[in-house]
Amino acid sequence: MAATWPGAPEAVAAQLLGVLWFVSVTTGPWGAAAIAAAGGEETLKCEDLKLGQYICKDPKINDATQEPVNCTNYTAHVPCFPAPNITCKDFGGNETHFTGNEVGFLKPISCRNVNGYSYKVAVALSLFLGWLGADRFYLGYPALGLLKFCTVGFCGIGSLIDFILISMQIVGPSDGSSYIIDYYGTRLTRLSITNETFRKTQLYP
């Protein structure tokens, strides 16, 4: 008859639970970050951390401009927090061991230059008073506004064209600034192709 050790099933169950806990911790974003930090490699700057090794806060939005409050030269910065047990060099180049509650670096994000021109106001003026040129006056095009006023919106055709162009954000303020649009609202993103744009090779059957 085979001998049985007292408490053997409990010991096996405890070991299995320990393995499952270890796997769940190390495969999560914080656990993966901690393992990467414990690899014994040279300490990186905090801004060089990989995705999953830090979390960044959403930018604080200015209610008047609908852009990040610290937007300067089309760039704003948001605070980022390295994961617990991550060691990296902070702003001053000091090697710091983080617990997940300290700011490790400021991540730059893109923002837009606005100068008080509201997209909603421009569309409303173009829809209801476009035949008088109010939309063009509002956006800083007084000559076109005067022409539309004198010709009753170029007999209505010019008013319709302007309404489409303004609604699609093709025509914007004359000073080159962007419309004030809700930060989390619908915005037009213009894409362009230059000589630096990567072109994927087309495969034909």
Phi, psi and chi 1 to 4 in degrees:
 res  aa     phi    psi   chi1   chi2   chi3   chi4
   1 MET       -  132.0 -179.1  179.6  -66.0      -
   2 ALA   -72.6  142.9      -      -      -      -
   3 ALA   -82.5  143.9      -      -      -      -
   4 THR  -117.3  137.1   56.8      -      -      -
   5 TRP   -86.2  133.0  -65.8   94.8      -      -
   6 PRO   -65.0  134.7   21.5  -31.8      -      -
   7 GLY    79.3    8.9      -      -      -      -
   8 ALA   -61.7  -47.0      -      -      -      -
   9 PRO   -59.1  -38.2  -22.6   33.9      -      -
  10 GLU   -65.8  -38.0  -69.8   80.0    0.4      -
  11 ALA   -66.5  -41.7      -      -      -      -
  12 VAL   -64.6  -41.8  172.9      -      -      -
  13 ALA   -63.7  -40.7      -      -      -      -
  14 ALA   -63.7  -40.5      -      -      -      -
  15 GLN   -64.5  -41.5  -68.6  177.9   -4.1      -
  16 LEU   -63.0  -41.6  -71.7  175.3      -      -
  17 LEU   -63.0  -38.7  -71.4  175.2      -      -
  18 GLY   -64.4  -40.5      -      -      -      -
  19 VAL   -65.0  -44.2  171.0      -      -      -
  20 LEU   -62.0  -41.0  -69.4  175.0      -      -
  21 TRP   -63.8  -42.5  174.6   83.8      -      -
  22 PHE   -62.7  -42.1  178.1   77.3      -      -
  23 VAL   -65.9  -42.5  170.7      -      -      -
  24 SER   -65.2  -34.5   64.2      -      -      -
  25 VAL   -74.3  -46.1  169.7      -      -      -
  26 THR   -75.4  -20.8   55.5      -      -      -
  27 THR   -90.5   -9.9   54.6      -      -      -
  28 GLY   -76.0  169.1      -      -      -      -
  29 PRO   -62.5  -40.1   19.8  -30.8      -      -
  30 TRP   -70.1  -41.1  -66.4  130.0      -      -
  31 GLY   -65.0  -41.7      -      -      -      -
  32 ALA   -62.8  -36.6      -      -      -      -
  33 ALA   -66.9  -39.4      -      -      -      -
  34 ALA   -65.6  -39.1      -      -      -      -
  35 ILE   -65.3  -41.3  -69.8  177.6      -      -
  36 ALA   -63.2  -35.7      -      -      -      -
  37 ALA   -72.3  -26.8      -      -      -      -
  38 ALA   -89.2   11.4      -      -      -      -
  39 GLY   -75.8   -6.0      -      -      -      -
  40 GLY    80.8   11.2      -      -      -      -
  41 GLU   -81.1  170.9  -60.6  177.4   -6.3      -
  42 GLU   -63.0  140.1 -177.9  179.8   -6.8      -
  43 THR   -64.9  126.8  -56.6      -      -      -
  44 LEU   -89.0  163.5  -62.1  174.6      -      -
  45 LYS   -72.2  149.5  -66.6 -178.3  178.9  178.7
  46 CYS   -61.9  -33.5  -68.9      -      -      -
  47 GLU   -72.0   -9.4   54.5  -96.5   30.9      -
  48 ASP   -94.3    4.4  -66.6  -28.4      -      -
  49 LEU   -65.5  153.2  -66.2  175.3      -      -
  50 LYS   -86.3  162.6  -62.3  179.3 -179.2  178.9
  51 LEU   -59.1  137.6  -69.7  176.3      -      -
  52 GLY    96.6  -13.2      -      -      -      -
  53 GLN  -100.2   -0.2  -64.1 -178.8  -19.1      -
  54 TYR  -155.5  161.5   63.0   87.9      -      -
  55 ILE  -130.0  132.6  -68.7  179.0      -      -
  56 CYS  -109.2  143.0  -62.8      -      -      -
  57 LYS   -78.0  156.3  -78.0 -170.8  173.0 -178.1
  58 ASP   -69.6  146.9  -68.6  -28.7      -      -
  59 PRO   -67.4  149.2   25.3  -34.1      -      -
  60 LYS   -81.0  124.2 -174.6  176.8 -179.4 -178.7
  61 ILE   -97.4  133.8  -55.0  -56.5      -      -
  62 ASN   -76.5  124.3 -173.6  -43.5      -      -
  63 ASP   -63.4  -31.4  -68.4  -25.0      -      -
  64 ALA   -77.6  -41.2      -      -      -      -
  65 THR  -100.1  -16.2   63.8      -      -      -
  66 GLN    57.7   34.2  -73.2  -61.3  -54.5      -
  67 GLU  -130.6  161.7  -67.1  -63.6  -35.8      -
  68 PRO   -55.5  143.7  -27.9   35.3      -      -
  69 VAL   -64.0  -26.8  -67.5      -      -      -
  70 ASN  -105.7   31.8   57.3   -9.7      -      -
  71 CYS   -72.5  120.8  178.5      -      -      -
  72 THR  -141.8  128.5  -55.3      -      -      -
  73 ASN    53.8   45.1  -64.4  -32.9      -      -
  74 TYR    65.7   18.8  -58.5   97.1      -      -
  75 THR  -138.2  136.1  -56.1      -      -      -
  76 ALA  -127.1  169.1      -      -      -      -
  77 HIS  -130.7  139.7  -65.2   83.0      -      -
  78 VAL  -120.7  144.4  -67.4      -      -      -
  79 PRO   -73.5  139.8   26.0  -33.4      -      -
  80 CYS  -123.1  141.4  -64.2      -      -      -
  81 PHE  -114.5  113.4  -57.7   81.6      -      -
  82 PRO   -61.2  153.9  -23.6   34.1      -      -
  83 ALA   -68.2  158.3      -      -      -      -
  84 PRO   -57.2  143.6  -24.2   33.9      -      -
  85 ASN    70.7   10.9  -61.3  -36.4      -      -
  86 ILE   -86.4  137.9  -77.6  -72.9      -      -
  87 THR  -118.7  120.7  -60.1      -      -      -
  88 CYS  -151.7  173.5   58.1      -      -      -
  89 LYS   -90.9  126.3  -65.0 -179.5 -179.4  178.8
  90 ASP   -83.2 -161.1   58.3   11.3      -      -
  91 PHE   -53.4  -45.8  -54.0   99.1      -      -
  92 GLY   -85.4    6.7      -      -      -      -
  93 GLY    81.5   10.2      -      -      -      -
  94 ASN   -85.2  134.4  -58.6  -42.5      -      -
  95 GLU   -73.8  119.2 -172.5  172.7  -46.1      -
  96 THR  -126.7  138.3  -53.7      -      -      -
  97 HIS   -97.5  115.8 -174.9   75.8      -      -
  98 PHE   -93.9  152.4  -68.9   88.0      -      -
  99 THR  -111.9   -0.3   62.6      -      -      -
 100 GLY   101.3   -4.7      -      -      -      -
 101 ASN  -113.6   -2.8  -61.9  -43.1      -      -
 102 GLU  -103.9  145.5  -56.7   89.6   -5.2      -
 103 VAL   -76.5  123.9  176.6      -      -      -
 104 GLY   -94.5  -35.1      -      -      -      -
 105 PHE  -164.3  168.7   64.3   99.7      -      -
 106 LEU  -108.9  122.1  -61.8  176.7      -      -
 107 LYS   -93.0  128.0 -177.7  178.2 -179.4  179.5
 108 PRO   -76.0  138.3   25.6  -31.9      -      -
 109 ILE  -130.1  155.5   59.5  173.1      -      -
 110 SER   -81.0  148.1   60.6      -      -      -
 111 CYS  -144.0  174.7   59.1      -      -      -
 112 ARG  -115.6  155.3  -53.6  179.9  -45.7  151.7
 113 ASN   -91.1  117.4  173.7   40.2      -      -
 114 VAL  -119.1  152.9  -63.5      -      -      -
 115 ASN  -138.5   34.2 -163.6   23.2      -      -
 116 GLY    94.6    2.3      -      -      -      -
 117 TYR   -92.9  117.0  -65.6   96.0      -      -
 118 SER   -88.3  133.4  170.3      -      -      -
 119 TYR   -65.5  -41.6  173.8   69.5      -      -
 120 LYS   -63.4  -40.7  -65.7  178.9 -179.5  178.5
 121 VAL   -66.3  -42.3  171.9      -      -      -
 122 ALA   -62.8  -42.5      -      -      -      -
 123 VAL   -66.7  -41.6  171.2      -      -      -
 124 ALA   -63.8  -43.5      -      -      -      -
 125 LEU   -63.5  -39.8  -71.7  175.3      -      -
 126 SER   -67.5  -34.9 -177.1      -      -      -
 127 LEU   -74.1  -44.4  177.6   61.4      -      -
 128 PHE   -99.1  -31.5  -62.4  107.4      -      -
 129 LEU  -124.6   19.3  -62.8  175.7      -      -
 130 GLY   -63.3  -31.7      -      -      -      -
 131 TRP   -67.6  -16.1   58.7  -80.4      -      -
 132 LEU   -98.5   -0.9  -66.8  175.7      -      -
 133 GLY    80.3   14.0      -      -      -      -
 134 ALA   -63.1  -35.4      -      -      -      -
 135 ASP   -64.9  -42.6   49.3   -4.3      -      -
 136 ARG   -68.8  -38.0  -72.0  -71.2 -177.6  168.4
 137 PHE   -61.8  -43.4  -78.5  115.1      -      -
 138 TYR   -63.1  -39.1  174.4   73.3      -      -
 139 LEU   -84.1   -3.2  -66.6  175.4      -      -
 140 GLY    96.3   27.2      -      -      -      -
 141 TYR  -118.6   74.8  -57.1   97.0      -      -
 142 PRO   -65.6  -33.7   22.2  -32.8      -      -
 143 ALA   -65.4  -48.2      -      -      -      -
 144 LEU   -65.2  -35.9  -73.0  174.3      -      -
 145 GLY   -63.0  -40.3      -      -      -      -
 146 LEU   -67.6  -40.0 -176.0   60.3      -      -
 147 LEU   -62.7  -43.0  -79.4  174.7      -      -
 148 LYS   -65.1  -36.5  -71.8 -179.9   69.1  175.9
 149 PHE   -65.4  -42.0  177.8   80.0      -      -
 150 CYS   -75.8  -25.5  -65.1      -      -      -
 151 THR  -108.2   12.1   59.3      -      -      -
 152 VAL    52.9   55.7 -169.0      -      -      -
 153 GLY    66.4   37.6      -      -      -      -
 154 PHE    51.9   48.1  -63.6  105.3      -      -
 155 CYS    60.8   30.8  -62.1      -      -      -
 156 GLY    89.6  -22.9      -      -      -      -
 157 ILE   -69.5  -43.7  -62.0  175.6      -      -
 158 GLY   -64.4  -35.8      -      -      -      -
 159 SER   -64.9  -41.3  -60.2      -      -      -
 160 LEU   -65.9  -42.7  176.3   61.7      -      -
 161 ILE   -64.3  -44.4  -66.6  174.9      -      -
 162 ASP   -63.3  -38.4  -90.0   -5.9      -      -
 163 PHE   -62.0  -41.8  174.7   71.6      -      -
 164 ILE   -66.1  -44.4  -64.7  174.0      -      -
 165 LEU   -65.7  -39.7  -65.4  177.4      -      -
 166 ILE   -72.7  -40.5  -67.2  174.1      -      -
 167 SER   -62.0  -36.1  -61.4      -      -      -
 168 MET   -86.3    3.8  -63.4  179.3   64.7      -
 169 GLN    61.7   26.5  -57.9  175.9   36.2      -
 170 ILE   -79.6  -40.7  -63.9  175.3      -      -
 171 VAL   -96.6  125.1  170.4      -      -      -
 172 GLY  -125.8 -170.5      -      -      -      -
 173 PRO   -58.2  147.9  -25.0   34.5      -      -
 174 SER   -68.9  -21.5   60.6      -      -      -
 175 ASP   -83.9    3.8   59.7    1.1      -      -
 176 GLY    84.9    0.4      -      -      -      -
 177 SER   -77.9  172.8   62.2      -      -      -
 178 SER   -98.5  160.5  -60.4      -      -      -
 179 TYR   -69.1  151.8  -73.6  114.1      -      -
 180 ILE   -83.0  110.6  -63.4  176.2      -      -
 181 ILE  -128.7  146.0  -55.6  176.1      -      -
 182 ASP   -48.9  132.9  -67.6  -18.0      -      -
 183 TYR   -57.8  -38.7 -174.0   76.8      -      -
 184 TYR  -100.8   19.9  -64.1  104.4      -      -
 185 GLY   -93.9 -165.8      -      -      -      -
 186 THR   -84.1  121.4  -56.9      -      -      -
 187 ARG  -127.4  152.2  -65.1 -175.2  175.5 -163.9
 188 LEU   -89.2  127.2  176.3   66.4      -      -
 189 THR  -111.0  116.9  -58.9      -      -      -
 190 ARG   -87.1  130.6  -68.6 -176.3  172.6   86.5
 191 LEU  -108.3  140.9  -57.8  178.9      -      -
 192 SER  -136.6  155.9   60.5      -      -      -
 193 ILE  -118.4  128.7  -62.0  177.7      -      -
 194 THR  -123.9 -177.6   65.7      -      -      -
 195 ASN   -66.8  -17.9  -68.9  -27.9      -      -
 196 GLU   -89.1   -5.9  -57.0  -61.8  -34.6      -
 197 THR   -73.0  131.8  -57.0      -      -      -
 198 PHE   -74.3  129.5  174.5   77.0      -      -
 199 ARG  -112.3  120.4  -69.8  177.0  172.1   83.8
 200 LYS   -76.8  136.0 -174.3  175.9 -179.9  179.6
 201 THR   -64.4  129.6  -56.5      -      -      -
 202 GLN   -80.6  132.3  -63.5  -66.6  -36.4      -
 203 LEU  -106.3  125.2  -60.6  177.5      -      -
 204 TYR  -109.8  141.9  -61.8   96.7      -      -
 205 PRO   -69.5      -   23.9  -32.6      -      -
